[in-house]
Amino acid sequence: MNELLVQFVAEAGDLLREAGEDLLALERTPENEDAINRLFRSVHTLKGSSGLFDVQPLTRILHAAEDIFQDVREHKLALTPEMVDLTLKTLDQVGQWIEYLDQTEKLPADAAPIATDLVAELRGHFTRGPVEALANPFSSMEHPAGSLDRWFGKDAIADAAKTARKEAITLVSYLPEEECFFKGEDPLHLAMQIPQLQALGVAERSPWPALYDLNPFNCNLGFHALSTADRPELETLFRYVPTQVTITELAASALAVSAPGLMLPDVVEALLREQIDLLELDAPAEEFAGRVASAARVVANALRFAGHSENAATLEAAEARSLGAGSSAPLRGAIADLLRPEVASASIMPDPPAFAEEGRSAPGETTERAPSRTLRVDQQKVDSLMNLIGELVVAKNSLPFLARRAEQQFGSRELGREIKDQYGVIDRIAQELQGAVMAIRMMPVGQVFQRFPRLVRDLARKLGKQVDLVIEGEDTEADKNVIESLFDPLLHMVRNSLDHGVESPEARAACGKPGAAKVKLLARRDGDQVVIEVVDDGRGIDPEVIKRKAYERGLIDEARLAAITDDEATMLVFAAGFSTAESISDVSGRGVGMDVVRNAVEKAGGRIAMTSVKGAGTTVRIDLPLSMAVSRVMTVALGKNLFGVPMDLIEGIVKVPRSDVVRIKTSEAFVLRDRVVPLVRLTQLLELPDEAAAGEEIAVLVVRVNGQTVGLGISAFGEGMEVILKPLEGMLAKITGYAGTALLGDGRVLLVLDLKELI
């Protein structure tokens, strides 16, 4: 793909996101001048950048949207919810086309008719009349002779008439808006860019006011040009201002009518007049023939130079008549017939400003730009770098094994000590390098949060509810993969909050609540975890309703129904197939959603919890690791086998005397800090042979899984380490109970357990 197009697609996404945010902010606070200025600037920049590519439909709808925002900016147009809907629809369409452009490097085949319909809709929201355009110069006069001479001057028309014999001539009339300078437009520069320009004239838009009444920031000029370019080429040039331009094709005869006689350059016309003056002078008889022949020859050569060779032949007859009559009158008359009459109103167009200097700084000014501090890097390159860091971590972890081998197998304590010293240095560098690469992969959660103002607005309007969305902590950062895994869970949670949690304005008023509900998206850092919360002040969850629905759907039996607590009942909303909606809609009620949320969060290595107060609101909390690229695990031994347990599940390690282990029915348990903790032998979970009892104590790894604290009986504790976790692939992918594998420093493969599946 064209590198310029790649950059345009990337920047277009940012500009569309910013425009959407500012448009929603402007709807909430119409007096927000900063928001409308940023919104206009984003759309204007996007429109200008699109002009570099063959995407005219996209440019057209952006130009129409820009006009609306310009009117809002100047307080000529009031922004209504319906207009916000339409402009958001426009931005959505542009976003779809940008994605299509990214994939195919062109717009869809139906882009032009879609753009036509959208532009018509957008233009329909103008409160003022359509943009003033120049009338066709031939519509108000019988012939344009006076106008053409007044606009271009006789020399330019003469040159254009000569060109018109070989190519078609087009008249371009361009009347910029008075406020065009505020849109960053340069009308004169645009007029000078007309391809194959033959003549350019400048006319005042309206009579100039007195100097003290003159507004230098308003454009009071119109431009007229003659060009031999094709109409499509001219339309492409003026694609941003199509309503301000009139393009008319002229015939050569139209230029000829504009001034009787031949269209001759001034120098040729002056030369012919000089010959007439010369022939009017008295001359001796012996010089008469030579003077007549010389004048006829000079005029004939001048006509050939001007492209009128066919008229040179007529001078021979006039020369013969003058010689025969002994008078210069026939030749003088023939030369005079070739000249066009003076036009009193004709004026020579002043020389245009020298555009060669445009863009150069005035003396003493600096044009240096500050270097960009942002570098766009393809994600695959960062991922490759992260993989290399993983290999470095594995290589680093091999050094302690090598030091141990040097001491135990070769008896070289000094060598072992030197290896450990170098391991400390390499470990520090590897950790700093890993941290630097991880920082590159870090993204603010605002990248996900920014999608929700629009979603909440549209969904609230659809449900007939009033909702204020509050976002806090959008600068909190986490790994890119973690951030990308957030959207779907948050989407389900927010939709459920608006549909189930938030009441209608009437119901809220009856409960003494404000008519507008408040939904909060909160993010914060908690150690090596990212905490995301979705909070609403709606009706909350009734545990009794949850229990009854769960029982009706067969999710719990009668015994469980009698024993379940309110907090446990609240967590049942994450069960597969559970829904409290009485009817199915396109928002919710199909029995899918919250179980998908739980599965997605757990797949990302996180945990989810819900708390609710009936009549006061609900809070859903998600805890996610900062990164999914590097995992911290603790190794545990079962006999000669070594396994890994994710560090974020571990609450502690204890050694429990065997005498303190009690049996409750078929299960074992022990007391830890005044609470009963179930004890599960890891060998039984993994279906490995039980070990013979050794020692008076049992090594117990205390973990928290699915909201429950459990003790895992193991043989021995290992060490904590950072590993690159690789998922099981191929035939092993269907094996449950294992999160993946990691490579140890001594070359062995470590199986990392998935306790959420095992327990």
Helices and strands as residue ranges (DSSP letters): H 3-28, H 33-50, H 56-73, H 81-104, H 111-123, H 145-152, H 154-164, E 169-174, G 180-183, H 187-192, E 197-204, G 211-213, E 221-227, H 231-237, G 242-244, E 245-250, H 252-257, H 266-280, H 285-305, H 309-325, H 329-338, G 355-357, H 379-408, H 413-441, E 442-444, H 446-449, H 452-463, E 467-472, E 477-479, H 480-484, H 487-496, I 497-501, H 505-510, E 517-526, E 529-536, H 543-552, H 558-563, H 566-570, G 571-574, H 594-603, E 607-613, E 617-625, E 631-638, E 641-646, G 647-649, E 650-657, G 658-660, E 662-664, E 667-672, E 675-681, H 682-685, E 697-705, E 708-714, E 716-723, G 730-734, E 738-743, E 749-753, H 755-758
